[in-house]
């Protein structure tokens, strides 16, 4: 079920009413209703995948309990390995098996019919909930959290519908305890949730989907356009991706507030970053933190290669981790190149320099807001995101060559989409104006009179209805 669909428009108020009416003051009823609602929400796409998410939940639930009950370190590690191998194995089969098979065939020139590829679709949200449950098992092993002893609560933690299919990727230490306590309806929290939900819908439906029309046309046939048009399309995609994914996060966080839950902030104005390092502190924050804690730090601490110093291990760790971040997004060489490029730049930004006699890292100097730090960051993001969005490496190469080599820059004015660009400008101004808040409408009653405030709400609702493109999938659903 899509957040921007009519089905969700019916689903949400029904679940909301039942949750607070029947659930009321009984935690178990609330959790049962949430689990039923979450499984229904997910099963609408394909009910068969409910078996997969249920199986993954059972594996990790009992892995966590096994770790706590085991007296011997080997058994604890065995339980962790079962959880990690199960989740990564499922992820590999559904998402990467065909990609690696095709790669091996190409590298070793193996005949096409030697191995059989799998004709399967990727379950929505697989990359998100598998990472969430892997994090749970590892945290239990590291003794950062106690294992869950309530299967119902754990099933809710894995399948909680607001953040199930595209995050935020929540840590068990934050989300799981919220299923253990009594949720009481709070008007102010619900009001704030509705405001954030509305803002997220505006970003997704009005901004992202409409500028996406031009982006799709340009990226589908980049060879047909001049350098200025391609640069324009690359810049539009920069904002389409942000409006789409941060819009989803706003809807997810806002929806969770309606049910008395607090989810993690996933975006903090990433395009005002002064370095690529700073960008990843602001973009898809829960994913960045996940890879930092479960991949980068263990790699640096535990990887021992003869002749390679700790500082060089950190460089290798950055490139390796960001390569995996790229590959996490999809089984395609374009995503891997995107990740490698970011890993290389972050490694370069970690180079120590001297400023006024003090030894600091390059990104710290850039983060201080030196001249051209923002243009440098945006330029790199635009170029790297060409690989992220392009249909193939060849297509990405064509676009980059067109940008830098075409002698007669030609702009296709059919991609000037008037009012819809105006909505993009509104989004940018609103988020910059309220940059210190998690969304522009947070505590807005303190700065804008009631009449004007409600006028803004009705304007956003009108824009969503008038310019919306219903049932347009979120970009990150494919990941």
C-alpha positions, -999 to +999 in steps of 0.1 A: +000+000+000+013+034-009+012+064+014+000+085-016-029+063-025-066+065-019-064+031-002-041+046+025-064+075+028-091+050+040-068+027+058-052+053+081-083+068+098-099+033+102-068+020+120-065+052+140-101+050+153-099+013+161-065+017+177-076+044+202-112+031+206-106-006+210-070-005+221-076+024+245-057+017+276-047-019+269-012-023+255-017-058+242-048-048+222-030-019+208-001-041+197-024-067+182-042-040+162-009-026+150+004-061+140-028-068+120-027-034+104+009-037+096+005-072+080-025-060+060-006-029+049+023-050+037+002-079+024-017-057+000+014-058-023+018-096-022+005-117+007+032-144+001+058-120+014+041-120+048+055-155+053+090-141+046+088-113+071+072-135+097+100-161+092+127-134+095+110-121+127+110-156+143+146-163+134+158-130+150+135-133+180+148-167+189+184-158+180+182-130+205+169-153+232+195-179+224+223-154+228+210-144+263+205-180+274+238-194+261+265-200+286+293-205+261+307-178+238+306-201+208+269-206+211+263-169+214+283-163+182+265-192+165+231-175+172+244-142+158+257-160+127+224-177+122+206-144+123+231-125+101+234-154+075+196-158+073+189-121+067+218-116+043+210-149+026+174-138+020+187-104+008+212-120-015+187-145-031+160-119-038+181-089-046+217-099-057+217-135-070+209-126-106+233-097-106+263-117-093+254-146-117+253-123-147+286-107-136+303-141-133+290-151-167+304-120-182+338-122-165+345-158-173+325-159-206+303-188-193+276-199-217+242-182-211+223-214-202+249-228-178+232-213-147+195-206-142+186-171-131+157-166-107+125-151-120+114-134-087+105-100-076+122-082-047+099-079-016+092-043-008+111-030+022+134-061+023+166-040+026+151-020+054+136-046+078+165-071+074+190-044+085+168-035+114+166-070+127+203-077+121+210-046+142+188-061+169+207-094+171+241-078+171+231-053+198+218-082+220+252-099+215+271-067+223+249-064+255+237-030+244+201-042+249+182-071+265+165-096+242+128-093+238+108-119+256+074-110+241+069-123+205+040-100+198+061-069+207+089-081+185+067-089+155+053-053+158+089-039+160+098-056+127+067-049+108+055-015+122+038-002+091+048+035+090+085+027+086+083-009+073+090-004+037+114+025+035+126+033+070+138+051+090+159+020+100+152+020+137+174+007+164+158-018+187+170+002+217+147+031+206+117+015+190+112-018+207+106-003+242+078+018+228+058-013+223+062-022+259+047+009+274+011+023+274+005+047+246-019+075+256-035+098+230-020+132+231-037+159+211-005+180+205+015+150+193-013+140+169-016+175+156+021+177+150+020+143+133-008+154+109+012+185+100+043+166+093+023+140+073+007+168+052+041+183+045+055+149+035+026+143+011+032+178-005+069+170-010+062+136-025+031+142-046+034+178-057+071+184-058+088+150-064+063+134-088+059+164-110+095+173-116+101+136-120+083+137-153+111+158-168+138+138-150+124+105-165+123+119-200+159+133-199+174+102-183+156+078-207+173+093-237+202+116-227+217+114-262+188+135-275+196+165-253+222+192-250+245+198-221+223+225-205+193+203-206+212+174-190+226+196-163+190+208-157+178+172-155+206+162-131+197+192-108+160+183-109+168+147-099+188+160-070+157+177-056+133+149-068+152+123-048+152+145-017+115+155-019+106+119-026+125+102+002+124+129+028+087+132+020+083+095+028+102+099+060+080+129+070+048+108+063+063+078+082+073+099+113+040+119+112+019+087+110+038+071+138+031+102+160-006+095+155-002+062+173+020+075+201+054+065+186+085+086+180+107+076+150+142+089+143+149+119+122+162+107+088+171+140+071+186+173+082+188+196+051+215+175+034+220+199+005+234+227+027+263+204+037+298+218+033+314+185+026+305+150+014+312+137+049+287+163+063+262+152+036+261+117+050+255+130+085+224+147+071+212+123+044+194+090+053+209+093+087+197+060+101+213+041+072+246+060+075+247+053+113+238+016+107+268+011+083+290+031+106+283+010+136+279-024+121+303-023+091+329+005+093+339+004+130+341-035+131+362-034+098+387-009+113+389-026+147+390-062+135+407-062+101+444-069+103+464-067+071+502-070+072+519-038+063+488-017+064+486+009+092+455+017+112+451+050+093+452+032+060+427+006+073+404+036+080+408+047+044+400+011+031+372+009+056+356+041+043+358+030+006+346-005+015+317+007+036+305+033+011+308+007-017+284-014+003+261+016+008+260+020-029+254-017-035+227-017-008+206+006-031+205-019-059+221-048-078+236-026-105+271-014-113+258+022-114+250+020-076+284+005-069+302+033-087+281+058-068+292+043-035+329+040-045+329+077-056+315+088-022+339+065-004+369+080-022+358+116-015+351+109+022+385+092+024+401+123+008+382+146+032+396+126+061+432+136+052+447+157+080+458+192+073+472+220+094+452+252+101+468+278+123+491+252+137+464+228+146+460+194+130+425+189+117+408+168+090+401+183+056+363+179+060+365+198+093+380+227+074+353+225+047+326+221+074+336+255+088+321+270+057+351+281+037+345+297+003+332+272-024+327+244+001+290+242-007+294+245-045+320+218-043+297+195-024+266+201-047+287+197-079+300+163-066+265+152-056+250+161-090+277+142-109+276+111-086+238+110-086+239+108-124+253+073-118+227+067-092+198+075-115+211+065-149+198+033-165+234+020-172+270+029-169+270+037-206+241+061-201+258+078-172+289+082-193+270+097-221+254+123-198+287+133-183+304+135-216+276+156-230+279+180-200+317+186-205+322+182-243+292+195-262+301+226-281+266+240-287+246+239-255+210+235-263+181+237-238+148+220-244+123+245-231+096+219-230+110+209-196+102+242-180+072+231-159+061+265-145+039+261-115+055+228-105+090+245-103+073+271-082+063+243-057+099+232-056+109+268-047+082+269-020+096+236-005+132+249-004+122+283+011+100+267+038+126+242+049+154+267+049+132+292+069+125+266+095+158+248+094+161+244+131+129+223+132+123+187+121+096+200+097+084+235+087+051+233+107+067+224+140+054+250+165+042+271+136+015+286+158+041+307+176+051+325+144+021+325+121-015+337+129-043+310+129-061+324+098-029+324+077-019+290+090-051+274+080-048+291+046-015+274+041-029+240+051-058+244+026-033+255-001-012+224+004-043+201+003-055+219-029-021+215-045-020+178-036-054+172-051-049+194-081-014+185-091-010+151-076-001+120-095-018+093-075-002+059-068+033+070-080+057+047-061+083+061-039+118+059-054+133+041-023+106+013-025+128-004-051+157-006-027 
